[in-house]
Amino acid sequence: MDDNINNEIPPFSEVPKDERHSTFKELVRFFISHRNAAHLLMLSMIIFGFLGLRELNTQFFPEIEIEVVGVTIVWPGASAEDVDVNIVEPLQAQFRFLAGVDELETRSRFGLATFNINYKRGFDMSQATNDVEAAISQITTLPKDIERPIVRQYVNYDPVGNILLSGNFPERALKSYALKLRDGLLDAGVDKVDLVGSRDEEIWVEVRIDQIRRYDLTINQIASAIRSSSLDMPGGLVRAETEKQIRATGLKKTAEEIGQIEIRALTSGERILVKDVARVSENFNSDQSTGWTDGKRAVQIKVFRSETSDSLDTLKILREFASEAETKLPQGMELKVYDTLADKIAQRLGLLLRNGLGGMVLVLITLFLFLNARIAFWVALGIPISIMATLGFMWPLDRTLNMLSMFTFIMTLGIIVDDAIVVGEHSATVFKRGTTPDYAAERGAIRMSKPIFAAGLTTLAAFFPVLTLDNVFGDIVRPIPIIVFAVLAASLIECFFILPSHLKHALTHPEKPPTGFRKRFLDKFEEFRHGRFKQLTISAYKNRYTTLSIAIACFIIAISLFAGGRLQFRFFPAPEMERIAATIIFHSGTPREITKKGMEAVESALQETDKQLRNGNKSLINEHFSRLGSIGYSSGNHLAYIETELIASELRTVRTKEFIKKWKENFPPIAGIRFTTVEELGDGPGASPIELRLQGDSLINLKKAAGEVVEDLKLYPSVISPWDNLFFGKQEILIEVNANGAALGFTNQIVGQQLRNAYEGAIARRFARGDNEVTIRVMLPRDYGKP
């Protein structure tokens, strides 16, 4: 410290009265003179930290508020253009003028319309949901045969892990076991479980053309007969001496029971049953996707946690349940837990913790080299005390343990240590001037309070603007300033009210002169400080314009490195990815059997790539799951998607990008394919590809513009597999009633409804069978009209 403090240390009794009686100084003196008070405060901070640690949830990234209401409307068999004209356009006009709407995003797909209504920050989402439902009910021009619109407020559920259930079993048997696993997980305490690759059950009534012509029946008449006969209906109460409830029962729940329903009774007494004019069978929704792995049927069971649950606790439930369930599966059925994001959370949080502990060890070594051993110990003890107090502060602030909060802890280690070092070092310096330990500890805290508070305020000023960010990015980075503020508060409490009491007792013991390595190090350091360092400082001061010029030159070089692209900016550096996915798109209208063969060819290329790149017998692939019939929210027989999880990056020498490149090279030529790509699947911000949105009134012009943009993007070496999602749909057969048909009384509505019933199917009834909603569909045979 500066030698000028020699003459500024008066005896304790000569401290000015206004200085002695300030609240802050009185608190410092109180904790110095009452050792137990400092110990109790320290113990309270530690206990507070343990309570907070027990209550804090562990997750990958901070919680993000999702102020979005989603609307999904299914119109089976309708083209994307029909969906856009008849559903999207009228509803879009209603939604855009709702109170609080910030942005409206709509998508028209084959048989499906989706709306994402983004609201302004802080808007009441319950009111938003009610407003959307009211807006839909006001539209009277929606097609009559659409399914009931589904309106929901998006709730943030974080993925925890997946279970892959596979085997050479019938689809119904595999689904039955998957449902049992789902129910078991929910009973065990998991918040949400989704099944992927499991289709809804249906009962198909495929009419025979010759029979319905013979009996002069229509598909709609058969559907109406089933609808009116297959139901349970309450009939009220018989109010007599003993009340009895009346129920009309007749709900048919199996294909065999549906076949026994009477359609018509002839005058001859003959009864015409459904099975007489149609083939009735148990089936699945043919428009939904199926799951596969290695040529076997598979169902992916995705496990999520809510905002109030802990990722690691949920993963523990998942592993324990899967381990027990695996022993009860039939022979040949396999179960595997994979893609456990919670494991990645534990690994990365552990990595940050190890790095933080490593930094703390270096800090301790440095402290013990330069300071008295006792002072160094108490200064170092302030690190865990402040961290524990910060964990306690995070609890009422509704924070979580995630990647950003752990990173902030490591970043603020220096703040904690710096505050304690300056107080401890100044106290030791004052004590060496011949004062008492009490005065030295007090003077060290009070003298350093102004620079420490000033440093804290500058830190607050640097981080405070982050709190003003009112968007999704703000939700992500907001924990950083909040935790910095908590660390500063804990550090100030520790270095002004706890540390001085410990320093007082540390200074009562005489300091031993340094010996051994520490003595040699300090001697060399003093030689350096009074030698070259002093000369450099004096030279820099005397040649201050040269010093300023060098500083400006360094600043210009730094800016030019950034501006020239040599130093790139990336807020969230994406780590080595372990999940990749292949997207396979055939031309619209391609039969599912052909798409399945193409998907299997790409799967074979995946296995071949693994054999070529693996080192030894250990496979680079942990697990893979293929979806036939959907990609994201889009569905169709021409779509396939293969998700693959590689083993942990630290267990392989082959990088993910090398694996992707080799997999693409191994793709075989596939006839009829329109587009294929393989991309990394990231976790959290910084991992998603860049998206460009083109807007316009003409789909043809949009398609042309998208094609030109894709071709231009291919010219950039760093751009991999650019593609647009505006694909041409299926070929259409246009039907219009001519003059002869109109003369016979036919209209477009009559003909269109007849064709829709014949090929898409007339929905006779939906009913619950166990956990499943079963649809009874009356239609022509699925293979009718095939060459």
N, C-alpha and C positions, 0 to 999 in steps of 0.2 A: 504493500500500500504506500501511498504518498507520505514522505517524511514530514510534510507540513502539519501533520496532525499532532505533533509533539506538544505544542503549546495550547491545543484546544481541548484538552481533557481536564476539566476542573474536578475537584473532589465532589463526591455525591451531594454534599450539603450545599454546594455553590451552584447547582443547576438552577437556572431561572425558574421563578415560581410558575409562570404561565406554561413553561415547558413541562414542569413536573406534574401538573394537574390536568393535562389534556387527556381526553377519554382513551385514546389509543395508547398513550404512554402508560396510563394507569393500568390498562389491561395487560400490557407487556410485563410491567413490574409485578402484577398480581400472579401471573403464571410462573414468573421466575422465582418469586418468594414462596409459592405454594407448589411444591413438587408433585404432590398427589393430584392436584388439579390438572396439571399438564398430562400426567399419566392417564387420568380418567378421560380427558379429551381425546388423547391418542387411541385409547381402547374403544371409545365411542365411535370414532371414525372407522376403525377396523371392523367393528360389529356391524355398523351401518353398511359398510361395503359388502360384507358377507350376506346380509339380508338382501341387498340389491342384486348380488350375483345369483342368488337362489331364485329370484323372481324374473330376471332378465331372460328374454327369449333369444335363442341362437338361430341365426339365419344367414343367407348369403349376402343379400343387399338390404338396405333400409326399406321400410314399408313405403309404398307409393300410393297416394290417393287416386282412385279411379272413379272419376265423376262422369260415368258413361252409362247410358241406358241403351240396351240392345233390343232390337225387334227382329224376329225371325218368322217368315211366312212361307209355308210350303204349298206349292201348287203342282201336284204331281203331273208329269208329262208335258208341262208347258216349256216352250223355248225361252231362252234368255230374253229375246226381243219382246215376246208376249208378256213376260214377267215385268219387264221394264215399263211397257206401255200401260198395262192394266193394274199394276200394283205399286211400283216404285214411284212413278210420276204423280199420281194423285196423293199418295201419302207424303211424298217429299214436300209438296206444296203446303201440307198441314204442319209438318214437323219443323220446318225452317222458321216459322213465326212463333213458336212456343217460347214462353218466358225463360230466360237464362241460357238459351242454346248458344253455344260458341261455334261449333262446327258440326256439320252433318255429312256423314260418309255413307254411301249406299252401294250395294253390289247386286247386280242381276245375274243369276246363273240359271242353268237348266233346272227348272222346277223349284227354284229357291230364290227368295228375296231377303236380303239382310240389311239392317240399318244400324249404324253406330252413331248415337246422338251424344256428342261431347258437350258438357255444360261448363259454365263459368265456375271459377274457383269459389267454394263456399256455398254454392246453391244447395237448397234442400232437395236431396235426391228422392225422398219419399214423395214430395210434391211433383218432382219431375216424372216419376213413374206413373203417377195418377194422371198427369197431363197427357202423357203419351197414350195411355189406354183410352182416355176420353177422346183424343184426336182420331184414333182408329175407329172408335164407335160412331163418329160423325160421318164417316165415308160410307155411302150407301151403294156405290158403284163397283165395289170389289167383286171379283168373280165368286159365284155361289159355291163352287166346289173346291175352294181353297181350304186348307186345314186351319184350325183355330190359331190366330196369331199368338206368338209367345213373346211376352214383354218381360224383361228382367233387368235389374240393376246389376252391373258387373261387380263381383266381389273378388278381391285379390286372394287367390290360393297359390301358395308356393309348392312346386313339385318336390317330393322327398325321395322317391324311388319308384321302380317298376318291378312287377312280377311278370314273367313270361311263362304261361301255361301252354304246353304243346304236347302233341302226340297223335298217332294214327287212330283217331277216334271219330265217330260221327259228330257233325257240328252241334247237334242237340246235346249230346253227352258232354262235350267240352264246355259248352255254354253253361250247362247245369253246374258243373264243378266250379267254373269261374264265378257264378252267382253265389255259390256257397262261400267261396273265399272272400268275395266282396262283403257279404253280410257278416262274416267272421271278423274282418278287419274293422268294420264300423262298430261292431259290438266291443272290440278290443280297445276302442278309443280313438281311432283314426277319424279325422274330420271329413274327408271327402275321398271317394274312390270312383274312378271312371273305368269302363271297359272299352277297349278298342279292338275291332275285329270281330265283334259279336253282333249279329244281326237280329232285328226284331222278328218275332214269330208271326206267321200268317197262315190262314187256311184258304187254300185256293179252290175255288169252284170253277173248273174249266168246262164250259158247256160244249156239248157236241152239236155241230151245225145241223146234222140230219134230224136229231131228236127235237130241237126247238122248232124246226120247220114243220115237223110232223104234228106237234101239238100246238103250233101257232103261239109260241112263247117268245118273249124278249128277255134280254139280260136284265133289264130293269125290273121286269115282273118277277123274275127269280130272286133278285136281290130284295125286293119288297116282301116276298113271301118269307124269306129267311129273317128279315128285319122284324116282321110282325109276329113270327112264331118263336123266335129264339130270344126270350127275355124273361126276366123276373120283375114283377110289379106288385107293390103293396096295394091291398084293396081296402084298407081302413080297418075299423073295429066293429064287431058285433056286440052291441050294448044290451046284454041280457043280464040274467042273474050273475053270470060269470062272463066278464069281457073276454072276447077272443079276437086275435088278430087274423086278418085275411091276407093271404099272399098268393098271387098267381105265379106259379113257377113253370119254367120251360126253357131257361137259358141253356143252350147247347154249347159245349166247350171243346168238343173233339170233332175231328173230320167225320168219324163214323156217325156221331149224333147228328151232325149237320146233314149228312146224306139221307137220314130218315125223315127229314122235314117234308111235309106234304105241300106241293105247289098248287095242285088242282085236283078236284074230284070230278070224274066224268059221270054222265047220266047213267052209264052202265054200271056204276058202282066202283069202277076201277080208280084207284088212287095213283096219281103221278107224284113220285118222290124226287127229291133233288138228285139222288144217285142214279135215277133212271135217265136223266137228261144231261148229266155232267159227271166228270171225274173229280172227286173231292179228295184232297191230300193235304198233309201238314207240310208247310214250307217256310221259307224265310223271305224277308224283303229283298228282292233281287237288285234294288237300287243302292243298297248299302254295301260297305266294304267288308272284305273278309281278311283274316290275318293268317300269315304263313311264316314258317321258318324251316329251312332245309327240306322243303317239300312236304312238311307236315302242317296240319292245321294248328293255329296258335291264337291265343287271346292275350292281349297285353292289358295288365291290370295296373293302372296309374294311381299312385297314392299321393295325396296332397295334404297340406296342413293349412289351417286358418291363421289369421293374424295373432290369435291368442295362444297358439300352440308353439312348442319348441321343435325345431327340425330334428335335433339329435334324439329327443325323447320319442318322436314319431318314428324315426328310423329304427330305434330299439324295439318298438312295438312291432314294426314290420318284420324285422329279422326273426324275432322270437316266434311270431305267428307263422311265418313261412317255414321255419324249421320244424315246427310241430305239424303243420299241415302236410308237409312233404312225406311224412311217414304214413299218412292215411290215404294217399293217392293210389289208384289202381296201377297194376304193373303196366309199364309202357307209357304212362303219362308223366311228363317231366315238369318240374317247377324250378325256376331260377330267379333270384333277386339280382337286378343289375341297374345300371344308370342311377346310382344312389347319389343324388346331388348333396344330400346331407353329409355323406362321407367326404366329398370335396370341401364342404364347409369346414369340417373338422380338420382336414389336412391343411387347408390354407390358413385357418385360424391358428393351428399348431405351428405352422411355419412362421407366421407373424410373431407368435409368442416366443418361439425359440430365438428369432432375430432380436426381439426386444430384450430377452434375458441375456443374449450375447452382448448387446449394447450396454446393458446394466453392468455386466462383469467388467467391460472395458472402462466404464465410468468409475467403478470401484477401484480398479487398479490405478487409474489416474489420480483419484483422490488420495489413496494411501501413499502414492509417490510424493505428492506435493504438500499434504497436510499432516498434522498430528494424527496418529492412528485413532485416538478416541474421537476427535472431531470428525475425521473422515467417516467413522462408523455411524455417528449420529446424522451426519449429512446424507449418507447413503440410505439410511433407514427412512428418510423422508420420501424416497421414491415409492416403496410399496404402500406407505401410509397414505400418500396423496392419491395413488391409483385406487386404493380401496375406497377412499372417500368419494372419488369420482364415480365409481360403480354405484355407490349409494345414491349420489345425486341423479344418476341416470334413471333410477327406478321411478321416482315421482315424475320425472320429465318424459316418461313413456318412450324411452330409447331401447335399442336392442343391441346385442353383441353381433356385429357383422364385420365384413371386410373393411369398411370405411372407419368404423369406430375403433377397431383394433389398430389400423394404420395411424389414426389420430393419436392413440395412446403412445405409440412409438415415436411419433413426430414431436410430442410434447414432453418426452423424457428430458430433453435439454432445458426446457422451461423450469421443470421441477428442480433439477440439479443446480441450475444457475442461481436461482433464488437462495437456496440453502448454502451454496458455496460462498457467495458474497457475505452473507450474514456470519457464517462460521469463520471465514478468513479474517474479516474485520474484527470480530470479537477476539480472536487470537492475537491480532496485531495490537489492539488496545490493551490486552492483558500483559503483553510484553513490555508495555510502557510503565508498568508498576502499579496498575490499578487492581482492585479486587475482582474476583470472578463474577460477582453480582453485577458490578458496574460494567465490566467488559461485555457480558452477555447482553445487558440492557442497551449499552451504547451501540453494540454491533447491530442490533435489531432496529433501533430508532434511527441511527445514522443511515442505514441502507434502505429505510422504508421509502424515501422519496424516489431514488433511482429504480427500486423494484416496482413501485406503483406506476412510475412513468413507463417502464418497460411493459408492464401489464396492459396499460391503456393503449400503447401503440399496437400491441398484439390484438386487443379488442377492436381497434379501429381497422386493422387489416382484415379481420374475419367478419366483422359486423355486416358489411354489404351483402354477404352470402345469404344472410337471413331474409333479405328483401326480395329474393328471387321467388316469384309466385308462379311456378310452373312445375312440370314433372322433373326437370333438371334440378330445380330447387329442392324438391322432395328427396332427391338422391343425395345431394351434398349438404343438406341442412344439418345432419348429425355432426359434421366436422366443426363448425363454429360453436355449437352447443356443448360439445365435449371439451373443446378448448376452453370455453368459459368455465366449465365445471372444474377442469384441471387447474386453472388459474386460481379459482376460489379455494380449492383444497390446498394448493401449494402455499398460498398466502397464510391460511390458517396454520399450516404446519410450521412454516419458517418463522412466524412472528409469535406464536403462542405456545408451541411445543418445543421447537428446536432450542430457543434461548434457555429454557429450564435444563435441558440436557447439556448444553454447552457450559452452563454454570458449574455443573458437577464434573464435567470433563476437564475444565480448567483448574479445578482444585488439585488434580494429580499432576505432579511435575512431568514435563515433557522429556522423554529420553532422547539424547542426541542420536541422529541417524547413523546407522552402521551398514556395512556390507554394500550390497548393490544400490540401496536407496541413497547412501552417502555419495557413492560414485556418480550416481545419476544427478543428484542435486548439485554437486560440484561442477559437473559438465554443463548443466543447465545455467548455473550462475555465470560460468565462463562465457557461454554463448550470449546470455542476456546483456552482460556488461561489455561484451566484445562486439561481435558482428551485428547483432540485433540493434545495439545502441548506435553503432556507426551508421547502419542503414536508416534508422529513424532520424538521426540528425541530418543525414544527407537528403532524405526526402523532405524534411522541413526547410532546409536551406534552398533546395531546388524545387520549390513548391509548384512553379509553373510547369516544370518538366514532369513532376509527379501527376499533376492534373491532366497533362496531355496524354500520359500513358494510360490513365484511367479512362479518358474519353476514347482513346484508340481501342482499348479492350472492349468498351461498350459498343463501339461501331462494329468491331469484328463479330461480337456476339449477335448483334442484330442482323448482320449480313449472312451469318450462318443460317439463321432462321428464315430470312427472306429468300435466300437462294435455294432453299429446300434441302440443304445438307442436314439440318437439324429439324426433324419433323415433329409436329405437335399431335399428341394423342392423349386425350384426357383419361381414358380408361384403356391402358395397354391390354390387349387380349392375350391371355396366356396360351400355352399349347393346348389345342382342343383335343378332346378324346371322343367326341361324337361327330359323326359325319352322316350324310344322307344322300341317296341317289334319287333324282326325280326322273320319272319315265312317262312320257306323254306320246301316245299314238294319235293318229288322226281320229277326229270325232266320228262315232259310229262304228269303231272297231269292236268286234265281239270280245267279250271278257276272256274267252278261251285263248285268243291270240295274244291279248295283253298279258295273260298269265305266262305263256311261253316266253315272251320277251322278258318279263320280270325274272323268270327262272334262269334265263341266259345271263342276265346281269348279276344274279346271285352266284352263278358259276364263276363269272369273272372275278367276283369278290373273293371266293375261296381260292382261286388260282393266284390272285395277287398276294394273299396271305402266305401261300406256299412258297412263292418266289422271294418274299422279303423277310420271312421269319428267320430268326437266328437259332437253329437247333429245332427241337420238337415243340417248343412253346408257341402257341398260336398268338398272333397279334390281335385277334378279334376276341373280345369278351362275350358279346352276344349281338345278334341282329334280328330284326323283326320287319316283315314286309306287309304292306297294306295294298290290297288289290281292290281298286274301285274308288279311291279317293286320294286327294292331296290337300291337306289343310281343310278348308271349308268347301272346296270344290269336290264334286263327286261325278263319276261317270265310268263306264266300262273301259274307257281308253286310258285310264290313269293308274299309275302304280308308284309306290314310294317305299324305299328300303332304308330303314334307320339302322345304323351300325355303331356300336360302342367299342372302341379300341381299348386295350389294356392301358393302365396308367402310364403317362409319358415318361416317368422316371424308370419304368421297367422295360423300356424298349429303346433301341438306337435309331429306329426309323421314325422320322418326323411325319406328322399328319399330312402335310402338303405333299411329301414324297409318296405316301400311300395313296392319296387321291390321284396324283398324276399317273401312277402305275395302274390303278384301277381303271381309269379312263382309257389308257392304252390297251387294256385287255378287253374292252367292250367289243363283243362280236358284231358284225354287220347284221342288223335286224330289219327285215322288210316291214314297211308301213309305219315306222317310227317317225315322229315329228321332231321330238326334242328330248335330249338327255343331258343331265348335268350332275355333278357331285360337288357338294359344298360342305363346309364345316358348320356345325351347329354350336353356337356359343351360349354361354350362360351369363346373363346380365348385360349391362350397357357396354358398348364398344365391340360387340361381337356380331352384330347384324350387318347384312350387306346394305349398300346404298340403294335407295329407291328413288326413281324419278317419276313424277306424275304428270301426265299430259291431259289437258282438258279441251273439250270441243263438242260441237253439236252433231257432227257427222262421224259415225263409227268407221266409215270407209277412210275418211281423212285421218282419223286417229290411228288406224291400223297402218296406213302408209307412213305417218310421222314416226310411229313407234319402230317400224322396220328400219327407217333411216337412222334413228338414234342408236339402235342396236348395232348397225353396221359401223357407225362412227366410233362407238365405244370399243369395238373390237380392235381399233387401231392403237389403243393404249396398251402397252405391255403389262401394266399392273392390273388391268381389268380381266377377270376370269369369268367366262361363260355368261355374258350378258344375254338377257332374254326378256320378252314382253309377255304379259299374261292375257292379251286380247287375242285369243285363238278363234278361228272360224268354227262355227258350230256344225251340227249334223246337217246333212242334206235334207231338204224338206219336200213333202208332197202336198201341194196346195189344192184344196178342194173348194169349189164354189157351186152353189145350186144354180142350174141353168133354167131356161124358160120352161122346159118340159117338167122339171122337178117342181118349180114354183106353181105350175098349173095343177099339179097333183097335191098341193098343200104342203110341200116340204119347205123348210126354211134352213138357213145356215145353222141356227141353234139346234134344230131337231137332228140334222145330219151330224153336226159336230158332237152332240151329246151321245148319239148312238155309237159313233166311232170311238169316242173316249171310253164309253163303257166296255166296248169290245176289246180294245187294245190296252188301255191303262187299267181297266177294271172298275166296276161299280162297288163302292164300299157298302156292304150290307150291314155290318155292325162292328164295333170295337168293344172288347170286354177284357176284364182282368182275369188272368189265369195264374195264380200264384203271384210272383213278382213281375210278371210280364204282361204287357198290353198286347192282345192278339187281335189282328185285323182279319175279317172275313171279306175276301175279294172275289167277286164274280166276274168272269171274263172269258174271252176265247182262249183256246190253248196257246201257250207261249210260243210254240213252234208253228202256229198257224200262219200261212202265207210264205213260209220259207221255201226256197226252190228245192 
